[in-house]
Amino acid sequence: MHVAMIGTGYVGLVSGACFADFGHVVTCIDKDAGKIERLQAGGIPIYEPGLDKLVADNVKAGRLFFTTEAAEAVKKADAVFIAVGTPSRRGDGHADLSYVYAAAEEIAGLIEGFTVVVTKSTVPVGTGDEIEAIMQRVRADAGADVAVVSNPEFLREGAAIEDFKRPDRVVVGTSDERAQAVMRELYRPLYLNETPIQFTGRRTSELIKYAANAFLAMKITFINEIADLCEAVGADVQQVARGIGLDKRIGGKFLNAGPGYGGSCFPKDTLALVKTARDYQAPMQLIETTVAVNDKRKKAMASKVTAAVEGQDLAGKTIGVLGLTFKPNTDDMRDAPSLDIIPALQAAGARVQAFDPEGHEAKQMLPRVEFKDDPYAAAEGADALVIITEWDQFRALDLERVRGLMKSPVLVDLRNIYKPEEVRRDGFRYVSVGRS
């Protein structure tokens, strides 16, 4: 089948490359000429493990193309995916749908014959109705032989290719039988893995994505509050998480206590869901509280560092930081806890030196940080070393070497990747989350 993918951001590029790997002919389209030139030259604008090889293989095979011109690809397409950004709108938190609607306007004028238009972007309930209205208005003379479908993505950054090729489920929102047939054919390779494909109404599909992210965000926030209680009563949050996670009704995923969630999805999607619910006079108090508690938690993590440092005063102290991105195996800095923690440390008078394997974007976002080339350089001369992101290379540091480099052997582990007794045996003052 022929696929046109509007947008070469995280979702568009991963989805386009994976569809091409399924055997479809995919053209990825973007207005950013610099990004397209980079992709055509073999460069990848984002960091995602395995994506560079996947793109290169499918370009070489003649199944994946990149262009700034949509006309030819859209005319040939059996399905046109809208995979553009939907950031939080400044001022009110609603999802900004201007890019989605602009893409719909452009597509509508280029389509020839029956075409399925698919929203892959995360959009609020009712967005598909508006896209359909745009199609009917723009194509009034030609006849709007278009089916607008919702097909939300459930990709985890750092594991996106695996998630696309071996998903828990595929959700497709449409009642149009022709569109259902197209979507079944697009995802036919997944039938071999017996992947469930859930066909729903379009509005239901749009809401499934928000409901899923809100539930996971709530689960993270729940275990973080349990971690605070564990510290107060002398319990171990990791054992609590295991104890409840073994209950199949709860499950063990997303029960890792830490400094709060961040990234491109949870913060904006929970906020957008709250705003949508208020608009429909169906407020979601659990999610509103989740948002508020998470924001407060990220800001409060600096106080944990302060409490660990001798004298509990950061003025003139050097703090080493390991990990800046919101999670490992990505270069995404959006709403990363580091963006709250580090400025708070600096405001308290600390000098911060940091290392992250892929946190290149952080150099613009955290201009007063001294960036180092490896974790040991970040530890050198530090009064405390703080682990914010749990990259694999931080899990087995030579702690004896680290202690020798530091001014004071204080390790603040906000991801609980070390065993307290082992770190303390190596001579550190060790502070973690939810463990006494």
N, C-alpha and C positions, 0 to 999 in steps of 0.2 A: 504494500500500500504506500501511497505518497502522503507524507506528513509535513506540514509547515508549523514550525515552532516560533511563536512571536516572543522574543526575549531570550537572551543568552546569559541570564544570571544563574544563580545556583540551581534553581528548579528547572529552568529551561534547558540549560546545557546538559545536566545529568539526564533528564528525561529524553532529550533529543538523542544523545549518544546511546542510551540504552535501547530506545526504539530502533535505532539503526542497527544495533547489535542483534536485535530480534530478526533482522532481515528487511525491515522497511526502508524506504528511501526518505531521508529526513533533511529538510533545509531549515537551518536555524537563522532567524532574522533579527537584526538589532539596528537601532538608529545610531548607535555609537560606532562610528567608522573605525576609530582606533582599536576598539575591542575586536571588531570583525577582522581587521588587518592582522591583529595578533593571533587570532584563532586560525586564519588562513595560513599563517606562517608556522603554525605548529605550537604556538604558545597557549597556555591555559591561564585565564585571568583569576581563577580561584584555586585554593588548595583543597583537594579532595583525593584521598588515597586511591590510586588506580585509574583516575579519570584521564590523565594524560595519555596513557596507553590505549584506553578504550576509544578515545577520540581519534588518536593517530591510526589505529587499526581500521576504523570504519571510514575515515577519510580515504585511506589507501585502497579500501575495498570499493570505493565509489558509491557508498550509501549515505554519507554525511557531508553536508555542504553548509557554507556560511556566506551570508550576503546582507547588504543593507537595503536591497530592493525586494519588496515583498511580492510584486505583481505576478511574476511567472510562477513562483512557488505556490502561491495561494490558488491560482487558477488550476493548477494540476492536482491540488491536494484533495484527498478523500476526507481528511480531518485537519483542521487548523486549531492549534492549541494556543491559548493566551496564557503566557507564563511571565508576566511583567510584575514589577514590584507593587505591593500594597502597603506602604509604610503607614505608621500612625500619623494621623493628620494633626498638625500643630494646633494646640489650643484646646481640642475637645477629645482627642484620643480615638476618634472614629477612623476606620481604615480609609486611606486616600485612594479612591478608585479612578482618579483622573487618567492614569496610564492604561487601565483596563478599558475604559470607555473610548479613549483615543485609538487604541488598537482595534476595538470593535468597529469604530467608524471607518477605519482604513480597510479592514477586511471586507466589510459589507460592500464596498465599491469595487472589489476585485474578484469576488467569487463568481464562478461559472458552474452551472449545474448543481445538483444536490450536494451539499457539503455539511459536514458536522463541525460546528464551532464549539470548542471545549475550553472551559475555564479550568486551568490548572493552578492559577494563582489562588491564594486563600482569600475568599471574598465573603462578605456578610450575606445573610439570608435575603433573597430578593434581587441579588445582582444579576442572576441569569435572566430574570424577567426584564430588567432594563436593557441588557444586551440584546435580547430578542426584539424589544421595541425599537432599538437602534437599527437592527437588521431590516425590520419591516418598513421603517421610515426611509432608510437610504435606498432600499431595493424595491420601493413601491412600484416603479415602472417595470422592472425586470421580473418581478414576482419573487417573493422571499422564500425560495426553496432551501431553507436552512433549518437545521435542528440544533438548538443551543443546549449543550450538555454540561453538567458539573462533574468533574473528575478530580477530586482533591488529592494532593500529594501527602504522603506520610513518610518523608525522607528524613533520616537522622544525619546531620552533618558528621562526617567521619565514617559513615557506614552507608552512604546513599546508594551506591551501586548495588550492594547486597540487598538493601531494602526495596529497590525497584525490581530487581530480578527474582527475589524470593520474598515477596511481601506477605504479611499476615492476611491481607485482603485487598481487593480493588473495589472501590466504591464508584458507581456510575449513576448519576442522577438524570434520568430521562424517561419519558413514557412513549417516545417515538420508536416504533419497531425498527425502522430503517437505521436509526442512530444506534440502537442496541446492537444490530448486526455489525455495523462498522466497528464499534467498540470491542465487541467479542473478537473480531478478526485482528484488531490491533494487539490485543492481549492474549491471542491464541497460544503463543509459546508458554504462557504460564499455566495452561491447562495440564501440561505434563507434570507440573508440581502440585496439581490439584488445588491451586490457589482459589479460594472463594471469591467470586465476583458478585457483589451485592448491587442489584438494580433497585433504585428507589426513585421517589419523586425528586425533582431538582432542588427544591428548598430543603428537603430532608438531607440530601447529600451535602449541601452547603453548610448545614448546621453540624453534621457529623464531624467535620474537620475541627471546628471550634470546640465542640464538646470534648473531643479526644484530647486536644491540647490543654484545655482548662482542667480536665480531670487529672492529667499527669502533673501539671503545675501545682494543683492542690495536693497531690500525693507527696511531692517534694517538700512543699511548705509544711505539711503535716509532720513529716519525719524530722524536719528542722526544729519545729517547736517541741517535739518529743526529745530531741537532743538537748535543748535547753533544760528541760525537766530532769533529764538524766544527769546533767552536770550538777544540778541543785541537790539531787537526792543520792548521788553516788552510784548511779547505774551506768550501764554500757549500751549506748544507742545501737551499736552494730549487732549486739546480741538481741536487743529488742527487735530490730529490723528483721533479723533472721527468724526470730520466734513468730513474728506475725506474717512474714513473707512465705513461710511454709504452708500457711493456710491458702489453699488454692483459690479461695474467693478473693484474696488480697493480692497474692503474688509478690515476688521479691524485687521486681524491677522498679526503679525510680524511688527506692527507699535508702539512698545513700545520703546521709547528712552532710551538709557543706555550707558554703557561704551564700546560698540562694541561687535561683535559676536566672539565666540570661539567654542571649542568643537572638536569632532573627524571628523566632516564632512565638515562644511562650509569652514574652512581655507584651508584644503588640496584639496577639490573638486574644489573650485574656482581657486586655483593656477593650478591644473591639467588641467582644462578647458582652461585657458589662454595659457598654454604650448601647448596643443593639437591644439588649434586654430592657434597659430603661426606656428606650424609644417605644417599645411595645408594651409598656406598663407591666412588665414581668421581671422585676429586679432580681438579680442573682446575688444574694448576700454572701454566700459561701465564696464565690469567685471574687467579689469585691474585697472581702477580707483577705483572700489569698494574695491579691495584688498588693494590698497595703502592707501585709506582714512581710512579703518578700522584699519590697522596697526598703523597709525599715531594717531588715536583716543585713542586706548588703552594706548599708551605711554603718551598721553596728560592729562589723567585723574588725575594723581598725582598733576598737577598744580592746579586743582580745589580744591584739599585738602589743598594745600599750601596757596591758596588765602583765604580760610575760617579760617585759624588759625590766632590767634592774633599775629600781628607783621609780618605775612607772612614769617616766618622763621621756618623751621622744626628742626633745630639743637638742639639736646637735648630734643625734644618733644616726647611724647608718643602718638602713634596713635593706636586706637582700630579698628579692622577690623571684620566685620560680613560677612561671606560667602567667600569661596575660589574656589569652583568648578565652572565650566563655566556656569552652570545653576542649579536650585534646583532639588531635587529628583534624583540625580546621584552622583557618586563618581569620575566622569571623570574630570581630571585636564588638559586635552590636550588643549593647546592654550587658557586657561582661562585668562580673563582680569587681574585677580589677579597676574598672573605671570609677567605682565608688570608694574602694578601699585605699588605693594609692593616693588620690588627692586628700583624703582624710589624714593619712600618715604625714603627708607633706605639710598640711595645715597645722599639724601638731609640732612641726619643726624638724621632721626627719628628712634625711637625704636618702633617696631611693635609687637602688641600682637593680636592674632586672634582666632576666633572660627568658625568652620564649622561642621555641624552634621555628614557629611560623607567624609570630606576632608582629609582622612588619608594619601593619597599619597603626599599631600602637604608638609608633614614633611621632605620628602627627597628632594623636589623641592625648598623649601623655608627654608633652614637650620637655618637662623638667626632670624626667627620669634619665638616668645614665644607663644606656643599654650595653649589655655584655654579650660575649660570644659563646659562653657555655655556663652551666650551672655553678661550676667552681669559681669562676670569675665573679659571679653574682654574690657568692658567699664571702669573698675575700674582704677582710676588715669589717665585716658586718656585726652589729650588736644583736641582730636577730635575723633569721632566715625564715621566710614565709612561703609556704606552698599554696598557691591559689588555684592552679590548674594541674590536673593529675596526668601530665604527659608520661608515657612509659619510661622515658629516660630519667625521670625523677624518682622512680620506684626502687632503684637499687644503687643509690649514690654510695660512694666510699665515705661513710660517715666519719671515719677516723681522719681522712684527708680534709673533709669539710670542717671538722672541729679545729684542726690545725690552722686553717685559713681564717677562721672567724675571730673577731675580737672577743666576743662572748658566745659561748655555745648554747644558743637558744634557738629551738626549732618550733615554729608555729605551723602545724600541719592542718590546714583547713579542709583537707580531703580525706583525712584518716587513712593514708596509704602506708603508714608505718605502724609497727607494733610498739606500744609505749615502753614495755619492759626492755626491748632490744635497744631502742634509742637512748633510754636513760642509762643503760649499761655502758654505752659508748661515751657517757659523760655529758650528755645534753640535758638542759631543762626543756622538757617536751610538753607542748600544749596542743591538744587536738579538739575535735568537736564532739560533744556528747559522751565523752569518756573521762571518768575521774582519774 
